């Protein structure tokens, strides 16, 4: 038997929870109800510009300005996995593994103080992640390692079935605190310089328990029913196999922090406004902390181990045009430099870059009410090697709509709904499953397979702007 680390839990070493609502692989760009109801806000001259276009804040009236938003996001992640050996657990080669992720409270705060040519601003939000994903039946990368057991055992003793209790939950939050200042160079140009402190908090809980098989062995299993795989391998004198199928459990937290400089520029001429922003890469590592020694036997999850977790650099540009006193149109573009951000196991080499294209319109019905809508197209540059069942991305298009009510001279309420339609991503796993041969020393396990990744997402948001 090959003395490699247990394959049943080894696949967890590459897992990285990802629950981005709108934006790149690790970045949330939806920081206010303004975005949810209109989407294209990269040239905003309102208080939400504290995040989207901070150089444009010099166009605010003198005084203090605040905006508070809460978003509620609900997502599903489904992996439809096909692998011939799955037939030993339920009789079907195609199985569905569904994870749910919800974050009913995602708060954000924008603030600015404008005086003359200067504006000081800040932003506090969950700038990445924002929820938990729970897979109550584990993941295909868990089960595929076990599904081959009947075939392995059948080399000596006829075996047709296996079973396992599996569970996986991951969470990811990146808390961001941004500060900076804007200056009006002249009537048309203004600039911004600032920084964001990013604090990462990730967590993983999972287990594989009660692995069973049905070897038709007259002495070890005379009735031919299901028995613990550990007991079988121990009885036939193969303790190394027994160790590989023993119960495994992980309870791990990862934390870290880093700072990213931010630069911005705004151009305004009559009805036209153009905003640009560049967020530098946040270089950081996350440090592992294992709870009660539950590290699954993996070095990455042992106490004190550091793993790269950079947040990619981001460039945004947007333009808005006041077509009529009541009608505003806007467009935007986002580019995430994903391949330049270090990730666990050098995943960035397969990440490519992310591009987003945004459109939005806003119409003022009267002095009290306005309505708005927008759309966003997101295209990821990842390849098959990047996609994993706990951390995968799917290109998409999104629709946002909503409105605002001016309840007082300096108080506005914003509400919105944001819905995303994802394109399924199909990954051919023939090469991946073929590697199992090296762990068994045989060649019979070179079976093909595929995973189809799909997602759903909807976000509700409400917020209030006020100034004095």
TORKOL-4160 file (C-alpha; in steps of 0.2 Angstrom, whole numbers, padded with zeros to 4 digits, m for minus):
468
<pt num="1" X="0000" Y="0000" Z="0000"/>
<pt num="2" X="0006" Y="0017" Z="m0005"/>
<pt num="3" X="0011" Y="0028" Z="0011"/>
<pt num="4" X="0003" Y="0044" Z="0005"/>
<pt num="5" X="m0007" Y="0056" Z="0016"/>
<pt num="6" X="m0025" Y="0050" Z="0017"/>
<pt num="7" X="m0034" Y="0053" Z="0000"/>
<pt num="8" X="m0051" Y="0055" Z="0009"/>
<pt num="9" X="m0047" Y="0072" Z="0016"/>
<pt num="10" X="m0032" Y="0078" Z="0005"/>
<pt num="11" X="m0043" Y="0087" Z="m0007"/>
<pt num="12" X="m0048" Y="0099" Z="0007"/>
<pt num="13" X="m0031" Y="0106" Z="0006"/>
<pt num="14" X="m0035" Y="0116" Z="m0009"/>
<pt num="15" X="m0052" Y="0122" Z="m0003"/>
<pt num="16" X="m0055" Y="0141" Z="m0002"/>
<pt num="17" X="m0073" Y="0147" Z="0002"/>
<pt num="18" X="m0080" Y="0160" Z="m0010"/>
<pt num="19" X="m0096" Y="0169" Z="m0008"/>
<pt num="20" X="m0094" Y="0184" Z="m0018"/>
<pt num="21" X="m0111" Y="0193" Z="m0022"/>
<pt num="22" X="m0106" Y="0204" Z="m0036"/>
<pt num="23" X="m0088" Y="0207" Z="m0042"/>
<pt num="24" X="m0072" Y="0197" Z="m0044"/>
<pt num="25" X="m0066" Y="0181" Z="m0036"/>
<pt num="26" X="m0063" Y="0189" Z="m0019"/>
<pt num="27" X="m0071" Y="0206" Z="m0021"/>
<pt num="28" X="m0088" Y="0213" Z="m0017"/>
<pt num="29" X="m0093" Y="0228" Z="m0028"/>
<pt num="30" X="m0110" Y="0229" Z="m0021"/>
<pt num="31" X="m0107" Y="0241" Z="m0007"/>
<pt num="32" X="m0124" Y="0251" Z="m0006"/>
<pt num="33" X="m0142" Y="0250" Z="m0010"/>
<pt num="34" X="m0138" Y="0262" Z="m0024"/>
<pt num="35" X="m0128" Y="0249" Z="m0033"/>
<pt num="36" X="m0142" Y="0236" Z="m0031"/>
<pt num="37" X="m0156" Y="0247" Z="m0038"/>
<pt num="38" X="m0145" Y="0254" Z="m0053"/>
<pt num="39" X="m0129" Y="0244" Z="m0054"/>
<pt num="40" X="m0118" Y="0256" Z="m0064"/>
<pt num="41" X="m0112" Y="0268" Z="m0051"/>
<pt num="42" X="m0093" Y="0270" Z="m0056"/>
<pt num="43" X="m0097" Y="0289" Z="m0060"/>
<pt num="44" X="m0108" Y="0292" Z="m0045"/>
<pt num="45" X="m0108" Y="0310" Z="m0038"/>
<pt num="46" X="m0119" Y="0305" Z="m0023"/>
<pt num="47" X="m0113" Y="0298" Z="m0006"/>
<pt num="48" X="m0111" Y="0280" Z="m0012"/>
<pt num="49" X="m0096" Y="0287" Z="m0022"/>
<pt num="50" X="m0086" Y="0285" Z="m0006"/>
<pt num="51" X="m0084" Y="0267" Z="m0012"/>
<pt num="52" X="m0087" Y="0268" Z="m0031"/>
<pt num="53" X="m0080" Y="0285" Z="m0036"/>
<pt num="54" X="m0072" Y="0294" Z="m0021"/>
<pt num="55" X="m0064" Y="0307" Z="m0032"/>
<pt num="56" X="m0081" Y="0313" Z="m0037"/>
<pt num="57" X="m0086" Y="0317" Z="m0019"/>
<pt num="58" X="m0080" Y="0335" Z="m0021"/>
<pt num="59" X="m0097" Y="0338" Z="m0030"/>
<pt num="60" X="m0107" Y="0336" Z="m0014"/>
<pt num="61" X="m0113" Y="0351" Z="m0005"/>
<pt num="62" X="m0103" Y="0357" Z="0010"/>
<pt num="63" X="m0106" Y="0347" Z="0026"/>
<pt num="64" X="m0108" Y="0329" Z="0032"/>
<pt num="65" X="m0115" Y="0315" Z="0022"/>
<pt num="66" X="m0119" Y="0297" Z="0027"/>
<pt num="67" X="m0127" Y="0282" Z="0019"/>
<pt num="68" X="m0131" Y="0266" Z="0028"/>
<pt num="69" X="m0137" Y="0250" Z="0019"/>
<pt num="70" X="m0141" Y="0232" Z="0024"/>
<pt num="71" X="m0142" Y="0219" Z="0011"/>
<pt num="72" X="m0149" Y="0201" Z="0012"/>
<pt num="73" X="m0141" Y="0189" Z="0000"/>
<pt num="74" X="m0147" Y="0171" Z="m0004"/>
<pt num="75" X="m0137" Y="0159" Z="m0015"/>
<pt num="76" X="m0136" Y="0141" Z="m0020"/>
<pt num="77" X="m0122" Y="0131" Z="m0027"/>
<pt num="78" X="m0125" Y="0115" Z="m0036"/>
<pt num="79" X="m0112" Y="0102" Z="m0042"/>
<pt num="80" X="m0119" Y="0089" Z="m0054"/>
<pt num="81" X="m0105" Y="0076" Z="m0054"/>
<pt num="82" X="m0104" Y="0061" Z="m0065"/>
<pt num="83" X="m0092" Y="0047" Z="m0060"/>
<pt num="84" X="m0096" Y="0028" Z="m0064"/>
<pt num="85" X="m0090" Y="0022" Z="m0047"/>
<pt num="86" X="m0104" Y="0032" Z="m0039"/>
<pt num="87" X="m0116" Y="0018" Z="m0044"/>
<pt num="88" X="m0110" Y="0009" Z="m0028"/>
<pt num="89" X="m0119" Y="0021" Z="m0017"/>
<pt num="90" X="m0137" Y="0023" Z="m0024"/>
<pt num="91" X="m0135" Y="0015" Z="m0041"/>
<pt num="92" X="m0133" Y="0031" Z="m0051"/>
<pt num="93" X="m0117" Y="0037" Z="m0059"/>
<pt num="94" X="m0123" Y="0055" Z="m0058"/>
<pt num="95" X="m0126" Y="0063" Z="m0042"/>
<pt num="96" X="m0131" Y="0081" Z="m0036"/>
<pt num="97" X="m0122" Y="0090" Z="m0022"/>
<pt num="98" X="m0131" Y="0105" Z="m0017"/>
<pt num="99" X="m0125" Y="0119" Z="m0005"/>
<pt num="100" X="m0134" Y="0134" Z="0002"/>
<pt num="101" X="m0127" Y="0150" Z="0007"/>
<pt num="102" X="m0136" Y="0164" Z="0015"/>
<pt num="103" X="m0132" Y="0181" Z="0023"/>
<pt num="104" X="m0147" Y="0190" Z="0029"/>
<pt num="105" X="m0137" Y="0205" Z="0037"/>
<pt num="106" X="m0123" Y="0213" Z="0026"/>
<pt num="107" X="m0121" Y="0230" Z="0032"/>
<pt num="108" X="m0111" Y="0245" Z="0025"/>
<pt num="109" X="m0108" Y="0263" Z="0029"/>
<pt num="110" X="m0102" Y="0277" Z="0018"/>
<pt num="111" X="m0097" Y="0294" Z="0026"/>
<pt num="112" X="m0090" Y="0310" Z="0019"/>
<pt num="113" X="m0086" Y="0328" Z="0025"/>
<pt num="114" X="m0085" Y="0341" Z="0011"/>
<pt num="115" X="m0078" Y="0358" Z="0014"/>
<pt num="116" X="m0073" Y="0369" Z="m0001"/>
<pt num="117" X="m0061" Y="0360" Z="m0013"/>
<pt num="118" X="m0059" Y="0346" Z="0000"/>
<pt num="119" X="m0068" Y="0330" Z="0004"/>
<pt num="120" X="m0063" Y="0317" Z="0017"/>
<pt num="121" X="m0072" Y="0301" Z="0016"/>
<pt num="122" X="m0073" Y="0283" Z="0023"/>
<pt num="123" X="m0082" Y="0267" Z="0020"/>
<pt num="124" X="m0085" Y="0251" Z="0031"/>
<pt num="125" X="m0092" Y="0236" Z="0023"/>
<pt num="126" X="m0089" Y="0217" Z="0020"/>
<pt num="127" X="m0078" Y="0219" Z="0004"/>
<pt num="128" X="m0077" Y="0201" Z="0000"/>
<pt num="129" X="m0086" Y="0185" Z="0004"/>
<pt num="130" X="m0101" Y="0188" Z="0015"/>
<pt num="131" X="m0109" Y="0171" Z="0020"/>
<pt num="132" X="m0108" Y="0153" Z="0023"/>
<pt num="133" X="m0110" Y="0138" Z="0011"/>
<pt num="134" X="m0116" Y="0121" Z="0019"/>
<pt num="135" X="m0115" Y="0105" Z="0009"/>
<pt num="136" X="m0125" Y="0092" Z="0020"/>
<pt num="137" X="m0120" Y="0078" Z="0009"/>
<pt num="138" X="m0102" Y="0083" Z="0007"/>
<pt num="139" X="m0094" Y="0086" Z="m0010"/>
<pt num="140" X="m0090" Y="0076" Z="m0026"/>
<pt num="141" X="m0071" Y="0077" Z="m0022"/>
<pt num="142" X="m0075" Y="0069" Z="m0005"/>
<pt num="143" X="m0085" Y="0055" Z="m0012"/>
<pt num="144" X="m0075" Y="0051" Z="m0028"/>
<pt num="145" X="m0061" Y="0046" Z="m0017"/>
<pt num="146" X="m0072" Y="0033" Z="m0008"/>
<pt num="147" X="m0082" Y="0027" Z="m0023"/>
<pt num="148" X="m0068" Y="0017" Z="m0030"/>
<pt num="149" X="m0067" Y="0006" Z="m0014"/>
<pt num="150" X="m0078" Y="m0008" Z="m0021"/>
<pt num="151" X="m0067" Y="m0009" Z="m0037"/>
<pt num="152" X="m0051" Y="m0009" Z="m0026"/>
<pt num="153" X="m0058" Y="m0023" Z="m0014"/>
<pt num="154" X="m0065" Y="m0033" Z="m0029"/>
<pt num="155" X="m0047" Y="m0036" Z="m0034"/>
<pt num="156" X="m0047" Y="m0049" Z="m0020"/>
<pt num="157" X="m0065" Y="m0050" Z="m0014"/>
<pt num="158" X="m0081" Y="m0047" Z="m0023"/>
<pt num="159" X="m0088" Y="m0030" Z="m0017"/>
<pt num="160" X="m0102" Y="m0019" Z="m0025"/>
<pt num="161" X="m0107" Y="m0006" Z="m0013"/>
<pt num="162" X="m0100" Y="0008" Z="m0001"/>
<pt num="163" X="m0108" Y="0022" Z="0010"/>
<pt num="164" X="m0102" Y="0037" Z="0019"/>
<pt num="165" X="m0108" Y="0051" Z="0030"/>
<pt num="166" X="m0101" Y="0067" Z="0024"/>
<pt num="167" X="m0103" Y="0085" Z="0028"/>
<pt num="168" X="m0094" Y="0102" Z="0023"/>
<pt num="169" X="m0097" Y="0120" Z="0028"/>
<pt num="170" X="m0086" Y="0135" Z="0023"/>
<pt num="171" X="m0087" Y="0153" Z="0028"/>
<pt num="172" X="m0078" Y="0168" Z="0021"/>
<pt num="173" X="m0079" Y="0186" Z="0026"/>
<pt num="174" X="m0067" Y="0200" Z="0021"/>
<pt num="175" X="m0071" Y="0216" Z="0032"/>
<pt num="176" X="m0065" Y="0232" Z="0024"/>
<pt num="177" X="m0062" Y="0249" Z="0031"/>
<pt num="178" X="m0057" Y="0263" Z="0019"/>
<pt num="179" X="m0052" Y="0281" Z="0022"/>
<pt num="180" X="m0045" Y="0294" Z="0010"/>
<pt num="181" X="m0046" Y="0312" Z="0004"/>
<pt num="182" X="m0052" Y="0320" Z="m0012"/>
<pt num="183" X="m0047" Y="0337" Z="m0019"/>
<pt num="184" X="m0055" Y="0348" Z="m0033"/>
<pt num="185" X="m0040" Y="0353" Z="m0044"/>
<pt num="186" X="m0052" Y="0364" Z="m0054"/>
<pt num="187" X="m0070" Y="0364" Z="m0060"/>
<pt num="188" X="m0067" Y="0349" Z="m0071"/>
<pt num="189" X="m0054" Y="0338" Z="m0062"/>
<pt num="190" X="m0053" Y="0331" Z="m0045"/>
<pt num="191" X="m0042" Y="0317" Z="m0037"/>
<pt num="192" X="m0042" Y="0305" Z="m0023"/>
<pt num="193" X="m0030" Y="0296" Z="m0013"/>
<pt num="194" X="m0033" Y="0283" Z="0001"/>
<pt num="195" X="m0032" Y="0266" Z="0007"/>
<pt num="196" X="m0042" Y="0251" Z="0013"/>
<pt num="197" X="m0038" Y="0239" Z="0028"/>
<pt num="198" X="m0044" Y="0222" Z="0024"/>
<pt num="199" X="m0047" Y="0209" Z="0037"/>
<pt num="200" X="m0050" Y="0191" Z="0032"/>
<pt num="201" X="m0060" Y="0178" Z="0042"/>
<pt num="202" X="m0062" Y="0161" Z="0034"/>
<pt num="203" X="m0068" Y="0145" Z="0042"/>
<pt num="204" X="m0070" Y="0126" Z="0037"/>
<pt num="205" X="m0079" Y="0112" Z="0046"/>
<pt num="206" X="m0081" Y="0095" Z="0038"/>
<pt num="207" X="m0081" Y="0077" Z="0041"/>
<pt num="208" X="m0081" Y="0060" Z="0033"/>
<pt num="209" X="m0087" Y="0046" Z="0044"/>
<pt num="210" X="m0094" Y="0028" Z="0045"/>
<pt num="211" X="m0086" Y="0023" Z="0028"/>
<pt num="212" X="m0094" Y="0006" Z="0024"/>
<pt num="213" X="m0092" Y="m0008" Z="0011"/>
<pt num="214" X="m0100" Y="m0025" Z="0008"/>
<pt num="215" X="m0086" Y="m0037" Z="0004"/>
<pt num="216" X="m0092" Y="m0055" Z="0001"/>
<pt num="217" X="m0079" Y="m0062" Z="0012"/>
<pt num="218" X="m0084" Y="m0079" Z="0021"/>
<pt num="219" X="m0074" Y="m0076" Z="0036"/>
<pt num="220" X="m0073" Y="m0057" Z="0039"/>
<pt num="221" X="m0091" Y="m0053" Z="0033"/>
<pt num="222" X="m0100" Y="m0070" Z="0032"/>
<pt num="223" X="m0118" Y="m0062" Z="0030"/>
<pt num="224" X="m0111" Y="m0051" Z="0015"/>
<pt num="225" X="m0119" Y="m0035" Z="0022"/>
<pt num="226" X="m0112" Y="m0017" Z="0025"/>
<pt num="227" X="m0098" Y="m0016" Z="0037"/>
<pt num="228" X="m0086" Y="m0003" Z="0042"/>
<pt num="229" X="m0071" Y="m0002" Z="0030"/>
<pt num="230" X="m0059" Y="0001" Z="0044"/>
<pt num="231" X="m0064" Y="m0016" Z="0052"/>
<pt num="232" X="m0063" Y="m0025" Z="0035"/>
<pt num="233" X="m0045" Y="m0019" Z="0031"/>
<pt num="234" X="m0039" Y="m0022" Z="0048"/>
<pt num="235" X="m0046" Y="m0040" Z="0048"/>
<pt num="236" X="m0038" Y="m0044" Z="0031"/>
<pt num="237" X="m0021" Y="m0037" Z="0038"/>
<pt num="238" X="m0020" Y="m0020" Z="0028"/>
<pt num="239" X="m0019" Y="m0007" Z="0042"/>
<pt num="240" X="m0013" Y="0006" Z="0030"/>
<pt num="241" X="m0029" Y="0005" Z="0020"/>
<pt num="242" X="m0039" Y="0005" Z="0036"/>
<pt num="243" X="m0030" Y="0022" Z="0041"/>
<pt num="244" X="m0035" Y="0029" Z="0025"/>
<pt num="245" X="m0054" Y="0026" Z="0027"/>
<pt num="246" X="m0054" Y="0030" Z="0046"/>
<pt num="247" X="m0066" Y="0045" Z="0052"/>
<pt num="248" X="m0058" Y="0062" Z="0048"/>
<pt num="249" X="m0064" Y="0079" Z="0054"/>
<pt num="250" X="m0059" Y="0097" Z="0051"/>
<pt num="251" X="m0063" Y="0112" Z="0062"/>
<pt num="252" X="m0052" Y="0126" Z="0056"/>
<pt num="253" X="m0051" Y="0145" Z="0056"/>
<pt num="254" X="m0040" Y="0157" Z="0045"/>
<pt num="255" X="m0037" Y="0175" Z="0049"/>
<pt num="256" X="m0026" Y="0188" Z="0041"/>
<pt num="257" X="m0025" Y="0207" Z="0036"/>
<pt num="258" X="m0018" Y="0218" Z="0023"/>
<pt num="259" X="m0018" Y="0236" Z="0017"/>
<pt num="260" X="m0022" Y="0242" Z="m0001"/>
<pt num="261" X="m0018" Y="0260" Z="m0008"/>
<pt num="262" X="m0032" Y="0267" Z="m0018"/>
<pt num="263" X="m0031" Y="0281" Z="m0031"/>
<pt num="264" X="m0045" Y="0290" Z="m0040"/>
<pt num="265" X="m0049" Y="0303" Z="m0053"/>
<pt num="266" X="m0065" Y="0312" Z="m0059"/>
<pt num="267" X="m0069" Y="0323" Z="m0074"/>
<pt num="268" X="m0084" Y="0333" Z="m0075"/>
<pt num="269" X="m0090" Y="0344" Z="m0089"/>
<pt num="270" X="m0108" Y="0350" Z="m0089"/>
<pt num="271" X="m0120" Y="0335" Z="m0091"/>
<pt num="272" X="m0105" Y="0322" Z="m0092"/>
<pt num="273" X="m0096" Y="0314" Z="m0078"/>
<pt num="274" X="m0082" Y="0301" Z="m0079"/>
<pt num="275" X="m0075" Y="0293" Z="m0064"/>
<pt num="276" X="m0059" Y="0281" Z="m0063"/>
<pt num="277" X="m0052" Y="0271" Z="m0048"/>
<pt num="278" X="m0037" Y="0259" Z="m0046"/>
<pt num="279" X="m0036" Y="0248" Z="m0030"/>
<pt num="280" X="m0019" Y="0241" Z="m0028"/>
<pt num="281" X="m0017" Y="0222" Z="m0024"/>
<pt num="282" X="m0019" Y="0218" Z="m0005"/>
<pt num="283" X="m0004" Y="0207" Z="m0001"/>
<pt num="284" X="m0009" Y="0196" Z="0014"/>
<pt num="285" X="m0007" Y="0178" Z="0021"/>
<pt num="286" X="m0020" Y="0170" Z="0032"/>
<pt num="287" X="m0015" Y="0160" Z="0048"/>
<pt num="288" X="m0022" Y="0144" Z="0052"/>
<pt num="289" X="m0030" Y="0140" Z="0069"/>
<pt num="290" X="m0036" Y="0122" Z="0072"/>
<pt num="291" X="m0050" Y="0119" Z="0084"/>
<pt num="292" X="m0047" Y="0104" Z="0096"/>
<pt num="293" X="m0034" Y="0097" Z="0085"/>
<pt num="294" X="m0046" Y="0093" Z="0071"/>
<pt num="295" X="m0034" Y="0096" Z="0056"/>
<pt num="296" X="m0038" Y="0081" Z="0046"/>
<pt num="297" X="m0020" Y="0076" Z="0046"/>
<pt num="298" X="m0016" Y="0091" Z="0034"/>
<pt num="299" X="m0001" Y="0102" Z="0036"/>
<pt num="300" X="m0011" Y="0117" Z="0029"/>
<pt num="301" X="m0024" Y="0116" Z="0043"/>
<pt num="302" X="m0011" Y="0115" Z="0057"/>
<pt num="303" X="m0009" Y="0129" Z="0070"/>
<pt num="304" X="0001" Y="0143" Z="0064"/>
<pt num="305" X="0003" Y="0138" Z="0045"/>
<pt num="306" X="0002" Y="0153" Z="0034"/>
<pt num="307" X="m0007" Y="0153" Z="0017"/>
<pt num="308" X="m0007" Y="0166" Z="0003"/>
<pt num="309" X="m0024" Y="0175" Z="0001"/>
<pt num="310" X="m0020" Y="0191" Z="m0009"/>
<pt num="311" X="m0035" Y="0202" Z="m0014"/>
<pt num="312" X="m0033" Y="0206" Z="m0033"/>
<pt num="313" X="m0030" Y="0224" Z="m0039"/>
<pt num="314" X="m0045" Y="0232" Z="m0047"/>
<pt num="315" X="m0047" Y="0245" Z="m0060"/>
<pt num="316" X="m0064" Y="0253" Z="m0063"/>
<pt num="317" X="m0070" Y="0267" Z="m0075"/>
<pt num="318" X="m0087" Y="0274" Z="m0077"/>
<pt num="319" X="m0097" Y="0288" Z="m0086"/>
<pt num="320" X="m0114" Y="0296" Z="m0083"/>
<pt num="321" X="m0124" Y="0308" Z="m0093"/>
<pt num="322" X="m0138" Y="0318" Z="m0088"/>
<pt num="323" X="m0149" Y="0317" Z="m0103"/>
<pt num="324" X="m0163" Y="0327" Z="m0096"/>
<pt num="325" X="m0166" Y="0335" Z="m0079"/>
<pt num="326" X="m0175" Y="0319" Z="m0074"/>
<pt num="327" X="m0166" Y="0305" Z="m0084"/>
<pt num="328" X="m0148" Y="0300" Z="m0080"/>
<pt num="329" X="m0139" Y="0286" Z="m0090"/>
<pt num="330" X="m0123" Y="0278" Z="m0084"/>
<pt num="331" X="m0110" Y="0264" Z="m0090"/>
<pt num="332" X="m0095" Y="0256" Z="m0081"/>
<pt num="333" X="m0081" Y="0244" Z="m0083"/>
<pt num="334" X="m0072" Y="0233" Z="m0070"/>
<pt num="335" X="m0055" Y="0224" Z="m0073"/>
<pt num="336" X="m0049" Y="0212" Z="m0059"/>
<pt num="337" X="m0030" Y="0207" Z="m0060"/>
<pt num="338" X="m0034" Y="0190" Z="m0053"/>
<pt num="339" X="m0018" Y="0181" Z="m0060"/>
<pt num="340" X="m0007" Y="0193" Z="m0050"/>
<pt num="341" X="m0014" Y="0189" Z="m0033"/>
<pt num="342" X="m0006" Y="0175" Z="m0024"/>
<pt num="343" X="m0018" Y="0161" Z="m0019"/>
<pt num="344" X="m0016" Y="0144" Z="m0010"/>
<pt num="345" X="m0007" Y="0131" Z="m0020"/>
<pt num="346" X="m0003" Y="0144" Z="m0034"/>
<pt num="347" X="m0021" Y="0144" Z="m0040"/>
<pt num="348" X="m0018" Y="0162" Z="m0047"/>
<pt num="349" X="m0009" Y="0153" Z="m0062"/>
<pt num="350" X="m0026" Y="0147" Z="m0068"/>
<pt num="351" X="m0036" Y="0162" Z="m0063"/>
<pt num="352" X="m0034" Y="0173" Z="m0078"/>
<pt num="353" X="m0043" Y="0190" Z="m0076"/>
<pt num="354" X="m0061" Y="0195" Z="m0073"/>
<pt num="355" X="m0070" Y="0208" Z="m0083"/>
<pt num="356" X="m0087" Y="0216" Z="m0079"/>
<pt num="357" X="m0098" Y="0228" Z="m0090"/>
<pt num="358" X="m0112" Y="0238" Z="m0082"/>
<pt num="359" X="m0126" Y="0249" Z="m0088"/>
<pt num="360" X="m0139" Y="0259" Z="m0078"/>
<pt num="361" X="m0153" Y="0272" Z="m0079"/>
<pt num="362" X="m0161" Y="0283" Z="m0066"/>
<pt num="363" X="m0178" Y="0292" Z="m0069"/>
<pt num="364" X="m0185" Y="0305" Z="m0057"/>
<pt num="365" X="m0204" Y="0304" Z="m0057"/>
<pt num="366" X="m0206" Y="0320" Z="m0046"/>
<pt num="367" X="m0197" Y="0328" Z="m0032"/>
<pt num="368" X="m0201" Y="0313" Z="m0020"/>
<pt num="369" X="m0199" Y="0297" Z="m0031"/>
<pt num="370" X="m0186" Y="0290" Z="m0043"/>
<pt num="371" X="m0185" Y="0273" Z="m0051"/>
<pt num="372" X="m0169" Y="0265" Z="m0058"/>
<pt num="373" X="m0163" Y="0249" Z="m0066"/>
<pt num="374" X="m0147" Y="0242" Z="m0072"/>
<pt num="375" X="m0137" Y="0227" Z="m0079"/>
<pt num="376" X="m0120" Y="0219" Z="m0077"/>
<pt num="377" X="m0111" Y="0206" Z="m0087"/>
<pt num="378" X="m0097" Y="0196" Z="m0078"/>
<pt num="379" X="m0084" Y="0186" Z="m0087"/>
<pt num="380" X="m0071" Y="0176" Z="m0078"/>
<pt num="381" X="m0055" Y="0170" Z="m0085"/>
<pt num="382" X="m0052" Y="0154" Z="m0075"/>
<pt num="383" X="m0048" Y="0137" Z="m0082"/>
<pt num="384" X="m0053" Y="0120" Z="m0077"/>
<pt num="385" X="m0038" Y="0118" Z="m0066"/>
<pt num="386" X="m0044" Y="0133" Z="m0055"/>
<pt num="387" X="m0062" Y="0126" Z="m0053"/>
<pt num="388" X="m0065" Y="0116" Z="m0037"/>
<pt num="389" X="m0081" Y="0110" Z="m0030"/>
<pt num="390" X="m0080" Y="0121" Z="m0014"/>
<pt num="391" X="m0073" Y="0136" Z="m0023"/>
<pt num="392" X="m0079" Y="0139" Z="m0041"/>
<pt num="393" X="m0085" Y="0154" Z="m0051"/>
<pt num="394" X="m0097" Y="0155" Z="m0066"/>
<pt num="395" X="m0099" Y="0169" Z="m0078"/>
<pt num="396" X="m0116" Y="0178" Z="m0077"/>
<pt num="397" X="m0127" Y="0192" Z="m0081"/>
<pt num="398" X="m0136" Y="0202" Z="m0067"/>
<pt num="399" X="m0151" Y="0213" Z="m0067"/>
<pt num="400" X="m0154" Y="0226" Z="m0053"/>
<pt num="401" X="m0170" Y="0237" Z="m0051"/>
<pt num="402" X="m0177" Y="0248" Z="m0037"/>
<pt num="403" X="m0180" Y="0266" Z="m0033"/>
<pt num="404" X="m0178" Y="0280" Z="m0020"/>
<pt num="405" X="m0189" Y="0291" Z="m0010"/>
<pt num="406" X="m0185" Y="0308" Z="m0003"/>
<pt num="407" X="m0193" Y="0308" Z="0013"/>
<pt num="408" X="m0186" Y="0324" Z="0019"/>
<pt num="409" X="m0175" Y="0338" Z="0012"/>
<pt num="410" X="m0159" Y="0329" Z="0017"/>
<pt num="411" X="m0165" Y="0311" Z="0019"/>
<pt num="412" X="m0167" Y="0298" Z="0005"/>
<pt num="413" X="m0172" Y="0280" Z="0007"/>
<pt num="414" X="m0165" Y="0268" Z="m0007"/>
<pt num="415" X="m0172" Y="0250" Z="m0010"/>
<pt num="416" X="m0167" Y="0237" Z="m0023"/>
<pt num="417" X="m0167" Y="0220" Z="m0029"/>
<pt num="418" X="m0153" Y="0211" Z="m0038"/>
<pt num="419" X="m0154" Y="0195" Z="m0047"/>
<pt num="420" X="m0140" Y="0185" Z="m0056"/>
<pt num="421" X="m0142" Y="0172" Z="m0070"/>
<pt num="422" X="m0126" Y="0161" Z="m0071"/>
<pt num="423" X="m0119" Y="0150" Z="m0085"/>
<pt num="424" X="m0116" Y="0132" Z="m0080"/>
<pt num="425" X="m0097" Y="0128" Z="m0080"/>
<pt num="426" X="m0093" Y="0110" Z="m0086"/>
<pt num="427" X="m0076" Y="0102" Z="m0080"/>
<pt num="428" X="m0070" Y="0086" Z="m0088"/>
<pt num="429" X="m0062" Y="0076" Z="m0074"/>
<pt num="430" X="m0054" Y="0062" Z="m0083"/>
<pt num="431" X="m0037" Y="0067" Z="m0079"/>
<pt num="432" X="m0041" Y="0071" Z="m0061"/>
<pt num="433" X="m0049" Y="0054" Z="m0058"/>
<pt num="434" X="m0035" Y="0045" Z="m0067"/>
<pt num="435" X="m0023" Y="0051" Z="m0054"/>
<pt num="436" X="m0031" Y="0039" Z="m0041"/>
<pt num="437" X="m0021" Y="0025" Z="m0050"/>
<pt num="438" X="m0005" Y="0032" Z="m0041"/>
<pt num="439" X="m0013" Y="0030" Z="m0024"/>
<pt num="440" X="m0019" Y="0012" Z="m0027"/>
<pt num="441" X="m0004" Y="0005" Z="m0037"/>
<pt num="442" X="m0016" Y="m0001" Z="m0050"/>
<pt num="443" X="m0022" Y="0005" Z="m0067"/>
<pt num="444" X="m0041" Y="m0001" Z="m0067"/>
<pt num="445" X="m0047" Y="0016" Z="m0059"/>
<pt num="446" X="m0044" Y="0027" Z="m0074"/>
<pt num="447" X="m0062" Y="0031" Z="m0076"/>
<pt num="448" X="m0068" Y="0047" Z="m0083"/>
<pt num="449" X="m0081" Y="0059" Z="m0076"/>
<pt num="450" X="m0087" Y="0077" Z="m0076"/>
<pt num="451" X="m0093" Y="0090" Z="m0064"/>
<pt num="452" X="m0106" Y="0103" Z="m0069"/>
<pt num="453" X="m0105" Y="0119" Z="m0058"/>
<pt num="454" X="m0121" Y="0130" Z="m0057"/>
<pt num="455" X="m0126" Y="0144" Z="m0045"/>
<pt num="456" X="m0141" Y="0155" Z="m0041"/>
<pt num="457" X="m0141" Y="0172" Z="m0032"/>
<pt num="458" X="m0153" Y="0185" Z="m0026"/>
<pt num="459" X="m0150" Y="0201" Z="m0016"/>
<pt num="460" X="m0162" Y="0213" Z="m0007"/>
<pt num="461" X="m0156" Y="0229" Z="m0001"/>
<pt num="462" X="m0163" Y="0244" Z="0009"/>
<pt num="463" X="m0153" Y="0260" Z="0014"/>
<pt num="464" X="m0155" Y="0278" Z="0020"/>
<pt num="465" X="m0144" Y="0293" Z="0015"/>
<pt num="466" X="m0144" Y="0309" Z="0026"/>
<pt num="467" X="m0134" Y="0324" Z="0027"/>
<pt num="468" X="m0132" Y="0340" Z="0037"/>
